[in-house]
Amino acid sequence: MTVPKQYRCVVCKRTFSYDSVIFSCPKCGGSLDIEYDYKVVKKKIIKSNFVHEPVNHWKYWMFYPTEDLSNIVSFKEGGTPLIDSVKTKGYMFKHEGISLSGAFKDRGTTIEISKARELGVKDVACATTGNMGGSVSAYCARAGINAHIFIPKFAPANKLAQIRAHGAKVKVINGTYEDAVTKTLEMREKYGCYLSGDYPHRGEGEKSVGFEIVDQLNWMLPDYIVTPVGNATLFSGVYKSLEELKKVGLIKKLPRLVAVQGKGCSPLVTAFDNHSEIKEVKKPKTVASAICCGRPVDGEKALKALRNTKGFAVSVTDKEIVGARKLLASEGIFAEPSGAVSYAGALKLGLKGEVVCVLTGHGLKDPVL
């Protein structure tokens, strides 16, 4: 496998050895990126064969930090369809709702839990608004690892039921997503458990959304890739995947990236518009509960991605989200509100050309509106 070189803090730029697992910068608490030797990665890609292999998450193994294939915990992730819109010219939908857990989270979870198994981990703690918990609980069940899930009470009942079905130990928090994160950090401090969430290994797995979009377009680029943003891990992961494809010579430029948030929880959009630092939204509220994260873990990475791709950041109202969801349903695609956010944002901006909207979760995850 491809062994990463090091961690690098996005905020203070310090580097740390990859020999031990860390979840945030030990010096400033900033989010971490995992760096590779791309000369080594490039040698692992035999271009004539690689580009023609079927699309699936583990096709891109050379871009992941998993060091031992025998420890992989997988449900055959990825390979989700890229569906042409029949109502909006040039638009395509990357439909992550058909994943095992019903959301894109499985891509990050397979990397995180494979790493946990590699390390001999027995207990995993995870904060979630619902989708991540459903994914982590499923993969932990398969790996024989105890999952401890902390979830705010605003999460949809369907998602809570899914988590419990896999045998996870659930703690419902009377507060925000950030309050749930605090509980996981306390558990790690007390018991030394492994953290699952929007940390470096998850971001590495979620890169495969970007890999697959380009692959499914026969290694051509769309004009825009539009993504819902909560903690911004998926958004920054898509950006990193494109940067990596460029570094190894599979593409020559980048598409413009578009970040979309619910109006009642849009700290990234505010920071981008104001050319300022990201400030936490203390009382976030949006019908798109899966992205109701008042303090984006990977916000700094996302701002960098927006600047480097000359992208856009936009917030959408609950009414616009519901409207986009209905339009998708009229095409035969049922997405949860948080998944429909990308389409709502693209329509609001009036994007033209080839536009890929990532629909992050299935409608049955949060069906009541």
C-alpha positions as CSV (number, residue, x, y, z in Angstrom):
1,M,0.0,0.0,0.0
2,T,1.0,3.7,-0.1
3,V,2.5,4.8,3.2
4,P,1.8,8.5,3.9
5,K,4.8,10.8,4.6
6,Q,3.4,12.9,7.3
7,Y,0.5,15.0,8.8
8,R,0.5,18.7,8.2
9,C,-1.6,21.2,10.2
10,V,-3.8,23.3,7.9
11,V,-3.6,26.3,10.4
12,C,0.0,26.5,11.8
13,K,1.6,24.4,9.0
14,R,3.6,22.2,11.4
15,T,4.3,18.7,10.3
16,F,4.0,15.5,12.4
17,S,5.2,11.9,11.8
18,Y,2.6,9.5,10.5
19,D,3.9,6.8,12.9
20,S,1.1,7.6,15.4
21,V,-2.5,8.4,14.9
22,I,-3.5,11.9,15.8
23,F,-6.9,13.6,15.1
24,S,-6.0,17.3,15.3
25,C,-2.9,19.4,15.6
26,P,-1.2,18.8,19.0
27,K,0.1,22.3,19.0
28,C,-2.8,24.6,17.9
29,G,-5.8,22.2,17.6
30,G,-6.2,22.8,13.9
31,S,-7.3,20.2,11.3
32,L,-4.8,18.0,9.7
33,D,-4.0,16.9,6.2
34,I,-2.2,13.7,5.2
35,E,0.6,14.1,2.7
36,Y,2.0,11.4,0.4
37,D,5.0,11.1,-1.9
38,Y,3.3,11.5,-5.2
39,K,6.2,10.2,-7.2
40,V,5.6,6.9,-5.5
41,V,1.8,7.1,-6.1
42,K,2.4,7.8,-9.7
43,K,4.6,4.7,-10.1
44,K,1.7,2.6,-8.8
45,I,-0.6,3.8,-11.5
46,I,-0.2,1.9,-14.7
47,K,-2.1,4.4,-16.8
48,S,-3.2,2.1,-19.6
49,N,-4.9,-0.2,-17.1
50,F,-5.9,2.1,-14.3
51,V,-8.1,4.4,-16.3
52,H,-10.2,1.6,-17.7
53,E,-10.8,-0.3,-14.5
54,P,-14.4,-0.3,-13.2
55,V,-15.3,2.7,-11.0
56,N,-15.4,1.9,-7.2
57,H,-14.0,3.3,-4.1
58,W,-11.0,0.9,-3.6
59,K,-9.9,1.4,-7.2
60,Y,-8.0,4.4,-5.9
61,W,-6.2,2.6,-3.1
62,M,-2.9,4.2,-3.9
63,F,-4.3,7.6,-2.8
64,Y,-5.3,6.2,0.7
65,P,-3.4,5.8,3.9
66,T,-4.5,2.1,4.5
67,E,-1.2,0.2,4.9
68,D,-2.5,-3.4,5.2
69,L,-5.1,-4.7,2.7
70,S,-5.9,-7.6,4.9
71,N,-7.5,-5.3,7.5
72,I,-9.9,-3.5,5.1
73,V,-13.5,-3.4,6.4
74,S,-15.6,-2.9,3.3
75,F,-19.1,-3.2,1.9
76,K,-17.9,-2.6,-1.7
77,E,-18.3,1.2,-1.4
78,G,-18.5,3.6,-4.3
79,G,-19.5,3.2,-7.9
80,T,-22.5,5.3,-7.3
81,P,-24.2,6.5,-10.4
82,L,-23.7,9.9,-12.2
83,I,-27.2,10.6,-13.5
84,D,-28.1,13.1,-16.2
85,S,-30.9,15.5,-15.2
86,V,-33.9,15.4,-17.5
87,K,-35.1,18.8,-16.5
88,T,-32.0,21.0,-16.1
89,K,-29.8,21.0,-19.1
90,G,-26.2,20.1,-18.4
91,Y,-26.8,19.0,-14.8
92,M,-25.7,15.6,-13.4
93,F,-26.4,14.1,-10.0
94,K,-23.8,12.0,-8.2
95,H,-26.3,9.9,-6.2
96,E,-24.7,8.8,-3.0
97,G,-28.0,7.7,-1.5
98,I,-27.6,4.2,-2.9
99,S,-24.6,3.5,-0.6
100,L,-24.9,0.8,2.0
101,S,-25.9,3.2,4.8
102,G,-27.8,5.5,2.5
103,A,-25.2,8.2,2.5
104,F,-21.7,9.2,1.2
105,K,-20.3,8.6,4.7
106,D,-19.4,5.0,3.9
107,R,-16.4,6.2,1.8
108,G,-14.8,7.8,4.8
109,T,-15.9,5.1,7.3
110,T,-14.2,2.3,5.3
111,I,-10.9,4.1,5.7
112,E,-11.4,5.0,9.3
113,I,-12.5,1.6,10.5
114,S,-10.0,-0.2,8.4
115,K,-7.3,1.9,10.2
116,A,-8.9,1.2,13.5
117,R,-8.8,-2.6,12.9
118,E,-5.2,-2.2,11.7
119,L,-4.4,-0.6,15.1
120,G,-6.2,-3.2,17.1
121,V,-8.8,-0.8,18.3
122,K,-11.7,-2.1,20.5
123,D,-13.8,1.0,21.0
124,V,-14.7,3.9,18.7
125,A,-16.4,7.1,19.7
126,C,-18.3,9.2,17.1
127,A,-20.3,12.4,17.1
128,T,-22.9,12.6,14.4
129,T,-26.0,14.4,13.2
130,G,-27.1,11.0,12.0
131,N,-25.6,9.8,8.7
132,M,-22.1,9.3,10.0
133,G,-23.4,7.4,13.0
134,G,-25.4,5.1,10.8
135,S,-22.3,4.3,8.7
136,V,-19.9,4.0,11.6
137,S,-22.2,1.7,13.6
138,A,-22.6,-0.6,10.5
139,Y,-18.8,-0.9,9.9
140,C,-18.0,-1.3,13.5
141,A,-20.5,-4.2,13.7
142,R,-18.8,-5.8,10.7
143,A,-15.4,-5.3,12.3
144,G,-16.3,-6.5,15.8
145,I,-15.6,-3.1,17.3
146,N,-17.7,-1.3,19.9
147,A,-19.3,1.9,18.6
148,H,-20.2,4.7,21.0
149,I,-22.4,7.2,19.2
150,F,-23.2,10.7,20.5
151,I,-26.0,12.4,18.6
152,P,-28.0,15.6,19.2
153,K,-31.7,15.2,19.8
154,F,-32.6,17.2,16.6
155,A,-31.4,14.2,14.5
156,P,-34.2,12.4,12.5
157,A,-35.7,9.4,14.3
158,N,-34.9,7.2,11.2
159,K,-31.2,7.8,11.6
160,L,-31.3,7.1,15.3
161,A,-33.1,3.8,14.6
162,Q,-30.5,2.8,12.0
163,I,-27.7,3.4,14.5
164,R,-29.3,1.4,17.2
165,A,-30.1,-1.5,14.8
166,H,-26.4,-2.1,14.4
167,G,-25.9,-2.5,18.2
168,A,-24.1,0.8,18.9
169,K,-24.2,2.3,22.3
170,V,-26.1,5.6,21.8
171,K,-26.1,8.8,23.9
172,V,-28.6,11.4,22.8
173,I,-27.3,14.9,23.6
174,N,-29.5,17.8,24.5
175,G,-27.5,20.4,22.5
176,T,-25.7,21.0,19.3
177,Y,-23.5,18.8,17.1
178,E,-20.5,20.6,18.7
179,D,-21.7,19.5,22.1
180,A,-21.7,15.9,20.8
181,V,-18.1,16.3,19.6
182,T,-17.1,17.5,23.1
183,K,-18.5,14.3,24.6
184,T,-16.4,12.2,22.2
185,L,-13.3,14.2,23.1
186,E,-14.0,13.6,26.8
187,M,-14.4,9.9,26.2
188,R,-11.0,9.8,24.4
189,E,-9.3,11.7,27.2
190,K,-10.7,9.3,29.8
191,Y,-10.5,6.0,28.0
192,G,-8.1,6.5,25.1
193,C,-10.7,5.3,22.5
194,Y,-10.3,5.9,18.7
195,L,-12.2,8.9,17.3
196,S,-14.4,8.5,14.2
197,G,-15.6,11.6,12.6
198,D,-14.5,14.5,10.4
199,Y,-10.8,13.8,11.0
200,P,-7.9,13.2,8.6
201,H,-8.6,9.5,7.7
202,R,-12.3,10.2,6.9
203,G,-11.3,13.0,4.6
204,E,-9.0,10.7,2.8
205,G,-11.8,8.2,2.1
206,E,-14.3,10.9,1.0
207,K,-11.9,11.9,-1.7
208,S,-13.2,9.1,-3.8
209,V,-16.3,11.1,-4.7
210,G,-14.0,13.4,-6.7
211,F,-12.0,10.6,-8.2
212,E,-15.2,8.9,-9.4
213,I,-16.8,12.0,-10.9
214,V,-13.8,12.5,-13.2
215,D,-13.5,8.8,-13.9
216,Q,-17.2,8.6,-14.9
217,L,-16.7,11.5,-17.2
218,N,-13.9,9.6,-19.0
219,W,-11.2,11.7,-17.3
220,M,-12.7,14.9,-18.5
221,L,-13.8,17.7,-16.1
222,P,-17.2,19.3,-15.6
223,D,-17.4,23.0,-15.3
224,Y,-18.6,22.8,-11.7
225,I,-18.8,20.3,-8.8
226,V,-21.4,21.4,-6.2
227,T,-21.4,19.9,-2.7
228,P,-23.4,20.4,0.5
229,V,-21.2,21.6,3.4
230,G,-21.5,20.8,7.1
231,N,-18.1,20.2,8.5
232,A,-16.6,20.6,4.9
233,T,-14.8,17.3,5.0
234,L,-16.4,16.1,1.8
235,F,-15.9,19.4,0.1
236,S,-12.2,19.6,1.0
237,G,-11.8,15.9,0.2
238,V,-13.2,16.4,-3.4
239,Y,-10.7,19.3,-3.8
240,K,-7.8,17.2,-2.6
241,S,-8.7,14.4,-5.0
242,L,-8.6,16.8,-7.9
243,E,-5.3,18.2,-6.8
244,E,-3.9,14.7,-6.5
245,L,-5.1,13.7,-10.0
246,K,-3.4,16.7,-11.3
247,K,-0.1,15.9,-9.4
248,V,0.0,12.4,-11.0
249,G,-0.8,13.7,-14.5
250,L,-4.3,12.3,-14.9
251,I,-5.9,15.8,-15.3
252,K,-4.3,19.2,-16.2
253,K,-6.6,21.7,-14.5
254,L,-9.4,21.9,-11.9
255,P,-13.1,22.5,-12.2
256,R,-14.7,25.3,-10.1
257,L,-16.0,24.1,-6.8
258,V,-19.2,25.3,-5.2
259,A,-20.0,25.0,-1.5
260,V,-23.6,25.2,-0.4
261,Q,-25.0,25.6,3.2
262,G,-28.3,26.1,4.8
263,K,-29.0,29.7,5.5
264,G,-29.5,29.1,9.2
265,C,-26.1,27.5,9.5
266,S,-23.7,29.0,7.0
267,P,-20.4,29.9,8.7
268,L,-18.3,29.0,5.7
269,V,-20.4,31.1,3.3
270,T,-20.1,34.1,5.7
271,A,-16.4,33.8,6.0
272,F,-15.9,33.5,2.3
273,D,-18.1,36.4,1.5
274,N,-16.5,38.6,4.1
275,H,-12.9,37.5,3.5
276,S,-12.7,36.7,7.2
277,E,-12.0,33.8,9.6
278,I,-14.7,31.3,10.2
279,K,-16.9,32.1,13.2
280,E,-19.0,29.5,15.0
281,V,-22.8,29.7,14.6
282,K,-23.9,29.3,18.2
283,K,-27.6,28.3,17.5
284,P,-27.6,26.7,14.0
285,K,-30.9,25.8,12.5
286,T,-31.8,24.4,9.1
287,V,-34.1,21.8,7.6
288,A,-30.9,20.2,6.3
289,S,-30.1,18.6,9.7
290,A,-27.2,16.5,8.3
291,I,-25.1,19.6,7.6
292,C,-26.2,21.5,10.8
293,C,-22.6,22.1,12.0
294,G,-22.0,25.5,13.5
295,R,-18.2,25.1,13.5
296,P,-16.9,23.3,10.4
297,V,-13.9,21.1,11.3
298,D,-12.4,21.5,7.8
299,G,-13.5,25.0,7.2
300,E,-10.0,26.3,6.6
301,K,-9.4,23.6,4.0
302,A,-12.7,24.5,2.3
303,L,-11.7,28.2,2.1
304,K,-8.5,27.2,0.4
305,A,-10.3,25.0,-2.1
306,L,-12.8,27.9,-2.9
307,R,-9.9,30.3,-3.5
308,N,-7.8,28.0,-5.5
309,T,-10.6,26.9,-7.9
310,K,-12.2,30.4,-8.1
311,G,-15.3,28.8,-6.7
312,F,-18.5,30.0,-5.1
313,A,-20.1,29.7,-1.7
314,V,-23.8,30.2,-1.3
315,S,-26.5,29.7,1.4
316,V,-30.0,28.5,0.6
317,T,-33.2,28.8,2.6
318,D,-35.3,25.9,3.8
319,K,-37.9,26.8,1.2
320,E,-35.3,26.6,-1.6
321,I,-34.0,23.2,-0.2
322,V,-37.5,21.8,-0.1
323,G,-38.2,23.1,-3.6
324,A,-35.0,21.4,-5.0
325,R,-35.9,18.2,-3.2
326,K,-39.3,18.2,-5.0
327,L,-37.7,18.9,-8.3
328,L,-35.4,15.9,-7.8
329,A,-38.3,13.7,-6.8
330,S,-40.1,14.7,-10.0
331,E,-37.1,13.2,-11.9
332,G,-37.4,10.0,-9.9
333,I,-34.6,10.8,-7.4
334,F,-35.4,10.9,-3.7
335,A,-32.8,12.8,-1.7
336,E,-32.8,13.9,1.9
337,P,-32.9,17.7,2.4
338,S,-29.2,17.9,3.1
339,G,-28.5,16.0,-0.2
340,A,-30.8,18.3,-2.2
341,V,-28.9,21.4,-0.9
342,S,-26.3,21.1,-3.7
343,Y,-29.0,21.3,-6.4
344,A,-30.7,24.2,-4.6
345,G,-27.5,26.1,-4.6
346,A,-26.7,25.4,-8.2
347,L,-30.1,26.6,-9.2
348,K,-29.8,29.7,-7.0
349,L,-26.5,30.6,-8.7
350,G,-27.9,29.9,-12.1
351,L,-24.9,27.7,-13.0
352,K,-24.5,26.9,-16.7
353,G,-22.5,24.3,-18.5
354,E,-21.7,20.9,-17.1
355,V,-22.7,20.9,-13.5
356,V,-22.3,17.9,-11.1
357,C,-24.4,18.1,-7.9
358,V,-23.5,15.7,-5.2
359,L,-26.6,14.3,-3.6
360,T,-25.2,13.1,-0.3
361,G,-28.0,11.0,1.2
362,H,-31.2,9.1,0.4
363,G,-34.6,10.6,1.0
364,L,-35.6,7.8,3.4
365,K,-32.9,9.0,5.8
366,D,-35.1,12.1,6.5
367,P,-38.4,11.7,4.8
368,V,-40.7,14.0,6.7
369,L,-41.2,17.6,5.5
